[in-house]
Amino acid sequence: MGDAAAFAADRADPMVPRVARVRRRRRDGPLVWTLELEADGADPGGFAPGQFNMLTVFGVGEVPISLSGDPAAPDRLVHTVRAVGPVSAALARVEPGGAVGLRGPFGAGWPMAEAAGRDVVLVAGGLGLAPLRPALYRLLAERERYGNVVLLYGTRSPDEILFRREIETWRRRLDIDIEVTVDHAAGDWHGHVGVVTTLIPRAAFDPLHALALVCGPEVMMRFAISALRDAGLAEEAVYLSMERNMKCAVGLCGHCQFGPVLVCRDGPVFRFDRLRGLLRTKEI
Amino acid sequence: MEGLERIIREHPFFAGLEERFTALVCGCAKNVRFEAAQYLFHEGGPADEFYLLRHGRVALELRAPGRGAVTFQTLRESEIVGVSWLIPPYRWTYDAKALELVRAIAIDAACLRRKCEADHDLGYDMMKRVMPVLVQRLQAARLQILDVYGSHG
């Protein structure tokens, strides 16, 4: 997570947005859009896999969106957004050439340094694949540094599979195991059907020498963590990306407080043992 | 028969099965195969067999008005197809269709139930094997019902 701190530290005033232009916009599923941004006249800097930006639609509002692009190409600031609220829906409608506000990158990313030399299991649910994709780009770019790399991805139905063409390309590689499952399907789907946790017992990793990176809806992550524990993985080897109501993104406003932690500043990626107990607490 | 015993012993569903029980189960077992798109059983039919998958995948389907067949789970080698055989009224509650060539061991459920009634140690052993499968499928169904990948997920 060291590089995440470096990327966050060199911004003069993290509360002042820069102007960015939408370079490309692509539909990636029902209500899901991927936007490629380019910051106006500024050094693009860089970002760590797992970090997020605050994106503003002028006159509408600001939302936290994880970076979903390749950390080796920091001039292309790629974000994948589901158009479900007023701001995310407005963001998804910004056409190429349109301007948005951009603050970031913020937060602690995936533990790429700790993953070196170990098997890495990525468990993604739904849109949770987006914050994991930069980690996957890094793992594949430095493939020799890691043991087995396994991606287990579950989503609602075949037409909601995110980054489908890219998954098909990755699947053709011989140095990564990819399993995709959907919750339900019609007869024309020939892949797996069932929840993503059912893929974990069959995944090829050594639980004593593996790290798991988990991202998806909180309920799905709870079940995934339970299945990873059943597979022999220690809680200290499980990392998850949390989503809360981030506003300032720098740990000042407290909107994203989650028990003793602030998700924007201390996360969004946490080692599971730090959140143990909190995930089952209804009041927070 | 020895080959069948070995296959049953090595199937994960029967992992650690006592030798005396293996012989009892084996007496109710036979090799079967299903071609792609062939149905193993249909909803509402008598649950008179269950299957230890050795090769190939099976889709569990429900029919919904206006939607046709909806697959809610696929199973593959080392898993079992069918849990209703141990629970009255012993009727299937979904369709099971081979997605490709399927090779399996079919266990005659009525035969095994009779042996379970006669030897409650065997019955208890079978319950302990079926219950985890039921619980896993119940948990999976809960996640599916929650529709966690929807906009409220």
Interface residues (C-beta under 8 A of the other chain):
Chain A: L31 R82 V84 G125 G126 L127 G154 T155 R156 E160 D183 H184 A185 A186 G187 W189 H190 G191 H192 V193 G194 V195 T197 T198 G216 P217 V219 M220 F223
Chain B: A59 L60 E61 R67 G68 A69 V70 T71 F72 Q73 T74 L99 Q136 Q139 A140 L143 Q144 L146 D147 V148 Y149 G150 S151 G153
